[in-house]
Amino acid sequence: MTDSEAIKVTPLKGLRGMIANNMRRSLDEAAQLTHHAVCSVDSMWLRKEKMAEQGIKISIEDLLADYLVKTLKKHPTMNGRIEDGEIRVYRNIDLSFAIGLPGGKLMAPAVFSADQKTIEERALARRDALHRAKTGGLTVPEMTGGTFTLTNIGRSRVRFFTPIINLPQLAILGVGETYKQVEIKDSQLVERRMIGLSLTFDHRAIDGGPAADFLSDLCMEIESE
């Protein structure tokens, strides 16, 4: 194969190169393991519809972030970073949202103190961060200061995947496809809306059992409305 056969050549430099280096460093440094789970989102969809009736426009990602913050409060050891040879757990939940931008760019701006905001305030902050990510208006702390990351590829047919940890954070939650599943309940066929979740965590700081408990509790939060 010769260079003349390539239809496009993108040098690994600039922002693309930085992203590539960070991904490689994450895999080199962190002991990464991924747990997968499936949970029903019927109650979450109902909550979204009720909020819409009240004139509150909230996305599915905003609702998932709300459940995630509640679960992180119950499992504070998931909310942290490894820095200077230390596992640091933080009180405030600075939630990063992975954002894919044109040109193969990827950013994960943090919404600081996400646990101290209402769902509407958090949604507004997320949209503002997305806008500034597109226009180059993010600050360095916003791009590097999160304590946990949420990444969503739910508009694809990918149900599960293995998200790469956003170093030096301890964990990242990947949101996969939302799909319908038919089950038998009380001798009748019932259609349920389901979602695939993937939690990658750093085994240097978090063991498999606590990570599984966290993901199970997150599913219970999503299904509990």
N, C-alpha and C positions, 0 to 999 in steps of 0.2 A: 504494500500500500504506500502510495507517495503523497507528499503534501498537496499536490495538485488535485487529489481526489477529495480532499476535505471541503465540505460545503460551507463551513464556518470555523473560524479559529478565534478563540477567546483567551488571551493571555491571563494567567493566574497572577494578577497583580492588582493594586488598588483595593477597592472594597471587596471584589470577588476573591482576590488573593487572601485578604484578611479573613474572610468567611471560611475559606478552605483551610487555612492554617489553624483557625480556632476549632473547626470540626476535627481535624487530625489530632490536635493537642488534647481535645476532650477524650477521644478514644484511647490515646496513649496514656493519659494520666489517671483517668477514673476507672474504677472497677464496675463497669456498667452491666446492669441486669434489668430485664423488662418483664413486668407482670401484665397480663391481659385480663379484661373482664367485660361482661355484657350486662347491661341493665336496661330496664324499661324507662322510657321517657314520656309515657302517656301523661303522667301527672305534671311534668314540666311543661308539656305543650298546653295543657289545660291552664296552667298558671300564666303562660304567655298570652293566651287568648283572653283571660280575665283582665289582665293588665292592659291589653289593647282596648278592651271595652271601656276602661277608665281613662283612655287617652294617653297611656304610658307605653311608648314604643321601646321595647327591649328585645335584643337579639337573643338567639339561642346561646351564643358564646357568652353574653352577659349573664344569663341564667346559670350556665355551667360555672362561670367564675364565682357567682354567689355561693353555690353549693361547695365549690372548692375552698373558698375562704372559710366557710363554716367548718369544714372537715379539717383544715389545717389548724384551726384553733384547738381542735380535740387532739391533734397529733402534732404538737409543736416541733418535735425533733425532725420533721420533714421540711421545716421552714428554715433553711440555713445555707451556709456556705463552708467550704474548706479553704482556709487562707493561712499562709505562714505556718503550715504544719499543724493547724488546729481546726477542729470541728466547731463552728460557731453557729449556735441556734439563736434566732432573733425573735423578739417580742412582736414587732411590727411585721405585717405581711406585705412585702413589696412585690406585687404580682407582675411578672413580665408576660407580655403577649407577643408570641412569634408572628411576624408579619412578612409575607413574601411580597416583594416589590418588583416592578418591571426591570428587565436586565439581569435577572438571576440574583438580585440582591435579597438579603435576608437580615431582618433586624428584630430585636425583642425588647422594645421599650418597656420600662417598669412604671406601673401605677403605684406610687408610694402610699403607704398606709392604707392599702385597699380594704383592710379589715375594719377601718374606722369610717368608711364611706357607706352610704346607702347604695342600693343597687342602681338607682338612677344616677347618683353622683359618680359611681364607678364606671357606668356605661358612658357618661359624658367624658370622663377622663380618658377612657380607652379610645373613644372616637377622636379626641383631641390629639392623643399620642399618634394615632394612625395618620391623621392629617399632617402632623409635623414630621413624621417619618418620611412621607412622600415629598415634602417640601424642604427637607434638610434642616428642620428646626429643632431637632432633639438635642438635649444637653448630654455631655459625657456621663454624668451620674445616671441619667435616665436610661442610657444604653448599656450600662455596666453594673447598675446597683441593685438588681432584683434579688429576691430570695427564693423564688419558685417560678417556673415558667409553664404557661399553657399554650399549646400549639394545636391548631384545628385544621384538619384536611377533610372535614366532614362532607364537603360537597363533591367528593369523589366516590368511587366504588371500593376504596381501600377501607376495610373494616378494622384491621389492626396493623400497627407498624411499630418500629423501634426508634422512637425519637432520641436524638443525641442530647445529652445533658448540656445545658448552657453554663459552662464553667464560670466561676467556681461554685455554682449552686449545687445542691445535693440531689435534686430531682426535677423531672419534667413530666407533665401529663399530656399525652397525645389523644386527640378526639378524632375518631374515625367515622365511618359511614353510619348514617341513620337509616334503618331499614324496617320493614314490616315482617312480623313473624306470626304464624297461625298456631294457636295452642288450643287444647281441649280443656274447658272449664265447666263444671257442672253439666257434663255430657253434651256441651255445645262448643262449636268452633268459635274461638275468640281471636280477633286480630289485634296484636299489640305492636306498638312502635318501639324499636330497640336501638341501642347505640353501642358501638365498640369503643372501649377505653384502653389505653396503653400507658402504663406508668414505668418510666425508666428511672432508676435510682442508683446512687453511688454506694456500692457495697462496702466501701471503706468506712462509711459513716452510718449506713442503715442496713439492718439485716432483713432477710427475706420475709420473716414472719411479721414484723411491724409494718413493712411495706404492703403486705397482703391485707393486714387489718385496715390500713389506711384506705386502700382501694375499695375494700368491701364496705367500709363506712361511707365512703363517697357515694357508692351506688345506693346505699340506704337513704342518704340525704336526697338524692335525685328522685327516688321512688316514693318518698314519704309525704309529699304534698297532698 
